Amino acid sequence: MMSNYSVLKMLFLSLALMGLIGCHVVELDENGEPIIPMSEADAELLKNMTPNAIADKLWPSINKDAQNNAVALSSIEKDSSVVSFVRFQGVVNRFDESKLKTSLVVKAAGYDVALQFGKIIKGNSIRDAASMISFNQFKNQIQFAQLSKALNKKAVAQVMMPDSSWVNQQVSVLAAVTIKANQVTHAVPLEISKEEM
């Protein structure tokens, strides 16, 4: 026969467990601040906006996300498949320019990183690295894809356009990158500056 104490103890534990079932765990950023997901109202509003307007609305949050959550390029393990904001320093190997595409190839952390500038920027690196963006916030795949283009244009518009004089110069970079099969692809700079050698 159970004592009153044992019954009360089991009842208390049961109530405590029931309370935990209803709890929602909130993820924290690296500063210990809660990551607040976009509200349903905000997500609904995005569905009726143009990609350029969405990019304008989200850009301050994306910039903050990149500043706070970028990882060192050298810390990414080989053979990883990653889309991330990264920071690195390296030396410019090459400057490639055509009418529509421009790239600055930087040797850093064992990678050749082709930073994209110019009118054509390939990939979804910024969109996919941003923690506040997910596909279900958009009305369709077309709007989601167009947002990538708008974000890429916004990024390139805020950085200094390099030229051939940057070759052999050391640079410091904050960028969104996609890494697959030990190659950095679709690298889009958010910040780039020459460093004193």
N, C-alpha and C positions, 0 to 999 in steps of 0.2 A: 504494500500500500504506500502511495506517495505522500510525503508530508506536504503541508500547506506551502512551505518554503519552496519545495521542488516544483509544485504546480505553478506558483507565482513566477519562479525563474523561467520555466518553459513558456509561460504565457508572455512574459516580457521579451524573451528571445524571439518568439513568433512575431510579435508586434514590430520589433526592431527589423526583422527580415522583411516583413511586408512593407515597411517604410522605405527600405533600400530598393525594393523592386520598382517603385515609382520614381526613383532618382534618375536624373539625366546627367551624365558626365560631360562637362564642358572642357574642351581642349584649351590649353594655354599656349601663348606664344613664348619665345625665348626669354622675354622679360617677365613672365609670370602673369601677364594680362590675359583675360579670357578672349578667345576668338569668337566674336559674335557673328553668327551666320546672317546672311542677307534675309530680311523679312520677306514674307510672301507678297506683301504690298510692293516692296522694292523690286522683287523679281518680276512681278506682273507689270510694273511700270517699264522695265527694260524691254519687255516683249513688244512694246509699242514705240520704241525709240529707234532712230537710225543708228547704224554701227558707229558713225563718227560721234554722235551725241553720247552714246554709251561709253566710248573711249574717253571723251572729255569728262564724263561723270566719274568714271572709275580711276582715272589717271593718278590723282593724288594718293589714293589707297594703294595702287600698284607700285608707285614710287616708294612709298613707305614700306611696303612689303619687301621690295627688293633691297632697300637699305638695311632693314632689320633682319632679314632672313637669308641673305646671300651667304653661300658657303665658299670656302677656298677651293679653287679649281684643283689644287694639288691634293685635297682631301677626298676626292671622288675616286672610289676604287676602280681599278681596271676591270674591264668586262661588264661594267654596269650599264644599264639603260636608264638614263636620267634626263629629266627636263627640270632645270633649276636656274635660279639666279645665282651667279658666281662672281667672285672677285679674283683678280689675278694681276700679276705684273709680268711683263715679258718684253722681248725685243722684236720690233717690226722687221720681218723678213722681206715683205713684198707689198707693193701697192698696185692693185689691178683696177683699171678704169675703162669702162665702155660708156656708150650713150645712156644706157638704162641701169647698169649694174656697176657698183664700185665696192671693192673689198680691201681691207687692210689685214694682211696675214701676220699674226703675232705668234711667235714661238714662246709657249708658256707651259710649265708643269708637264712637259713631255708631249704636248699637243701642238698642232698647227691650227690656230683658231682664226678662221676667216670671218672677221667682223664685217657685217653687211651695211653698206650705206647706199645712197642713190635712190632711184625711183622704184626699182623692183627689189623687194625684200622677201625672201622665201621663208616659209615655215610658220609654226604656231608657238614658238618658244616663249614669248612674253605671256600670251594668253594661258598657256598650259602651266607655266611656272607660278602664275598668280593664284594665291590660296583662296581668294574670294570669288573666283569665277568657276562655274560648273555648267555643263551643257544643259541641265534641266531648267536653267534660268532663262533660256532663249526659246523663241517660238519654233525655230527649225535649224537645220544644219547650215543653211545658206547664211542666216543672220550670224550664226556662231563663227563661220569661216570669214565673213566680212569683218567681224570684230577683230580678228587677227591682223588683217591688212591695216585697219584703222590704228591699232595699237603700234604696229611696226612703224607706220608713218609718224606717229606721235613721238616715238622714241628717237628716231633719226633726226627729227626736227629740233630736238633739244640738245643734241651733241654737236661738238665742233667737227666740221667736215675735214678729214685729213687730206693730205696730198702726198706727192712723191718725196717731199722733203722729210717725211716721217720715217722713211726706210733707215734702218740701223739705229733708230731712237728707242729708248726704253719708255714703255707706257704703263699706266695704271688703269685698269678697266673694271667696270661693273657691267655685266651683260646677262642676258637670258640666253641659255644654250640648250641644245638637245645633244645628248651623247649616246651614240650607238656603236657597237663593235669597235670600241676604243678610238672613235673619231668624233670630234666636235662638229656638229652640223647646225645650220640655221642659227648662228650666233648673231644676236642683235644687241648693240651697245646701248646702255642707258647713261653711262658716263665714260669718258675717256680723256686722259690728260698725259702730256709728255712729262717724263721724270728726268731729273738731273742725273747724269751718269757719272 
